Amino acid sequence: PPSVPPPPRPPARGSLSLHRAYLRSPLGLLRLGQLALGAAFWVTVAAHKYEGAAHFALFAAVLVWLLTLALFGLSLLGRWELVPWLGSRWLLTNLVHDLALGVGLYAAATGIMGHKARQRSYCNLPGYSQHCLYNAYLSASICGGITACLYLFSGLYCLSRRCRDQRDII
């Protein structure tokens, strides 16, 4: 009987190495800033007593931070092609993530924390002896606002690359 050839093997993957050009690119640097300030936002909120809408702000910040960490990790390792359907549209994926999720959710979280800081502004007076969350809420809203701006900048960077018919993130 004729022998059947074995099925083709999947292409061999090279060893993992850092995509240093991405790390030095504007998008890579913006991602590092987003991760650092995003972590500062949600750690500040989580480390203090929070209630009400601050739960949503914390959820939004952690969700966007985790997605950003995944995008950063895949981009840094050059492995975005491993993501089904999105890997072939990596620039568009980054663009939507930055403008829709990053800016949208961080702007909402910043507004929530700013509102909570304004509600607690009375305890910023000298001589107030009770535990005051004003400084924590104000710090979180400042970190959130700067982080939203970083997402806006990275979204505009991806949009400008997309408008110039470039398909890669670098």
Secondary structure, DSSP 8 states (H G I E B T S, - for coil): -------------------HHHHHSHHHHHHHHHHHHHHHHHHHHHTS---TTHHHHHHHHHHHHHHHHHHHHHHHHT-GGGSTTTGGGHHHHHHHIIIIIIIHHHHHHHHHHHHHHHHTGGGGSTT--S---HHHHHHHHHHHHHHHHHHHHHHHHHHHHHHTT--S--
